[in-house]
Structures are given as structure tokens and as C-alpha cells.
Amino acid sequence: MAFSSEMICPHCQVKGKVFTEKVKVKTGISGGKATVALLTGGLSLIATGLSRKQEVTKAHCYNCHEEWYF
């Protein structure tokens, strides 16, 4: 979690007011988890769910208050 002094907001074009942090987001259905769910008759869904999580960078501009992920 830190301000990125060199990053420019793609929405308002202001430099130095963008805050970034690493976060995990759900990104859709994992093929491996869907296969295991079929093989176990759906019991694995109770423990794991179908979504997979991916680590991305979340950015927030303190000038225009836009938020985006990359």
C-alpha cells in the first residue's frame, strides 16, 4: 500500500495522487475446480467454490476518486 509518485491516473491525467495495493479478486470459474466438482458429485464445492482468485494491483486516484485494477 503506497502512493505511486510516478503513476498518472488514466481518467483525470493527474500525476502523483494514485494509491496502489495488491489484492486478490475472484475471476470466474476455475476449470480444475469444475472437474473436481464433477468427480466428487459436487461435494468439493462446499469447501472450495468454483471461483478462482488472482492477485492483481488495485489503484485508486485521490483526485477524481476512480478505481481500477491491473
Rosetta silent file (secondary structure, phi, psi, omega in degrees, C-alpha in Angstrom):
SEQUENCE: MAFSSEMICPHCQVKGKVFTEKVKVKTGISGGKATVALLTGGLSLIATGLSRKQEVTKAHCYNCHEEWYF
SCORE:     score description
SCORE:     0.000 S_00000001
   1 L     0.000  112.912 -178.446    0.000    0.000    0.000 S_00000001
   2 E  -162.565  156.260  171.630    1.679    3.139   -1.202 S_00000001
   3 E   -78.246  137.528  177.392    1.304    6.272   -3.249 S_00000001
   4 E  -100.863  104.098 -174.315    2.913    5.944   -6.643 S_00000001
   5 L   -67.631  -22.315 -179.133    4.590    9.281   -7.294 S_00000001
   6 L   -97.627  -11.813 -175.722    5.227    8.473  -10.972 S_00000001
   7 L   -78.399  137.663  178.789    1.842    6.940  -11.838 S_00000001
   8 E  -108.435  132.341  178.486   -0.607    9.026  -13.863 S_00000001
   9 L   -67.893  126.684 -179.954   -4.346    8.486  -13.488 S_00000001
  10 L   -71.662  -11.807 -178.238   -5.779    7.348  -16.848 S_00000001
  11 L   -92.500  -47.544 -176.905   -9.070    9.123  -16.081 S_00000001
  12 L  -111.719   -4.951  176.684   -8.035   12.631  -14.993 S_00000001
  13 L    66.032   23.640  178.086   -4.342   12.612  -16.079 S_00000001
  14 L   -91.639  135.831 -178.561   -3.079   13.804  -12.656 S_00000001
  15 E   -99.025  137.861  172.001    0.355   12.546  -11.590 S_00000001
  16 L    92.201    0.512 -179.543    1.267   11.564   -8.023 S_00000001
  17 L  -114.634   22.207 -178.191   -2.187   11.091   -6.465 S_00000001
  18 E  -102.616  126.491  179.144   -2.604    7.372   -7.253 S_00000001
  19 E  -102.822  131.773 -179.751   -2.627    4.892   -4.375 S_00000001
  20 E  -124.467  150.926  174.615   -1.874    1.229   -5.197 S_00000001
  21 E  -156.063  152.647  177.008   -2.164   -2.029   -3.264 S_00000001
  22 E   -83.568  132.054  178.020   -2.074   -5.770   -4.011 S_00000001
  23 E  -138.821  161.568  174.318   -5.449   -7.514   -3.668 S_00000001
  24 E  -108.153  129.926  179.991   -6.977  -10.893   -4.565 S_00000001
  25 E  -123.803  150.841  176.005  -10.090  -10.851   -6.730 S_00000001
  26 E   -76.706  136.149 -173.252  -12.434  -13.586   -7.916 S_00000001
  27 E  -127.224   29.117  177.978  -12.010  -14.131  -11.643 S_00000001
  28 E   108.265 -166.152 -174.091  -14.550  -16.629  -12.889 S_00000001
  29 E   -89.974  129.426  176.243  -14.790  -20.390  -12.923 S_00000001
  30 L   -82.473  127.449  179.235  -11.670  -22.499  -12.484 S_00000001
  31 H   -61.644  -40.253  179.259  -11.593  -25.447  -14.885 S_00000001
  32 H   -63.908  -42.915  179.881   -9.787  -27.636  -12.379 S_00000001
  33 H   -67.502  -36.452  178.183  -12.327  -26.946   -9.631 S_00000001
  34 H   -65.115  -40.059  178.895  -15.222  -27.642  -12.021 S_00000001
  35 H   -64.444  -45.178  179.413  -13.671  -31.001  -12.965 S_00000001
  36 H   -64.670  -36.357  178.223  -13.155  -31.996   -9.336 S_00000001
  37 H   -62.351  -40.236  177.255  -16.738  -30.951   -8.555 S_00000001
  38 H   -65.543  -41.267 -178.007  -17.997  -33.318  -11.245 S_00000001
  39 H   -69.820  -30.890 -177.986  -15.819  -36.161   -9.978 S_00000001
  40 L   -98.652    8.545 -179.708  -16.878  -35.736   -6.347 S_00000001
  41 L    69.557   24.096  177.882  -20.567  -35.238   -7.082 S_00000001
  42 L    90.934   -3.903 -178.506  -20.406  -31.590   -6.032 S_00000001
  43 L   -66.027  -30.797 -179.225  -19.025  -32.181   -2.525 S_00000001
  44 H   -69.758  -19.553  179.355  -15.858  -30.215   -3.245 S_00000001
  45 H   -65.222  -29.543  179.776  -17.954  -27.087   -3.933 S_00000001
  46 H   -63.003  -41.038 -176.220  -18.765  -26.819   -0.237 S_00000001
  47 H   -85.159  -36.502 -170.107  -15.087  -26.411    0.653 S_00000001
  48 H  -115.960  -28.754 -173.244  -13.689  -24.516   -2.334 S_00000001
  49 L    75.066  177.570 -179.150  -16.385  -22.981   -4.527 S_00000001
  50 L   -98.974  -21.630 -176.203  -15.883  -22.613   -8.278 S_00000001
  51 E   -71.638  145.693  171.926  -14.252  -19.181   -8.429 S_00000001
  52 E  -106.686  154.222 -179.101  -10.522  -18.820   -8.632 S_00000001
  53 E  -111.519  138.998 -178.622   -8.686  -15.927   -7.034 S_00000001
  54 E  -128.085  138.488  178.192   -5.991  -13.935   -8.752 S_00000001
  55 E   -84.162  125.503  179.311   -3.634  -11.386   -7.246 S_00000001
  56 E  -133.692  173.039  176.207   -3.859   -8.026   -9.010 S_00000001
  57 E  -102.273  126.943  177.730   -2.963   -4.429   -8.262 S_00000001
  58 E   -99.674  131.518  179.505   -5.800   -2.131   -7.253 S_00000001
  59 E  -120.234  142.819  178.589   -5.301    1.577   -7.954 S_00000001
  60 E  -135.986  127.772  178.167   -7.304    4.500   -6.571 S_00000001
  61 E   -93.112  124.740  179.296   -6.933    8.131   -7.639 S_00000001
  62 L   -84.779    1.182  174.365   -7.405   10.609   -4.813 S_00000001
  63 L   -90.569  -52.547 -176.854   -8.035   13.412   -7.299 S_00000001
  64 L  -107.525   -3.980  177.062  -11.018   12.007   -9.263 S_00000001
  65 L    64.105   25.575  173.553  -11.804    9.013   -6.967 S_00000001
  66 L   -81.940  151.906  179.447  -11.737    6.479   -9.808 S_00000001
  67 E  -130.873  137.614  178.862  -10.688    2.917   -9.023 S_00000001
  68 E  -150.008  164.391 -177.325   -9.215    0.346  -11.420 S_00000001
  69 E  -122.728  145.103  173.699   -7.354   -2.946  -11.427 S_00000001
  70 L  -149.282    0.000    0.000   -4.333   -4.126  -13.394 S_00000001
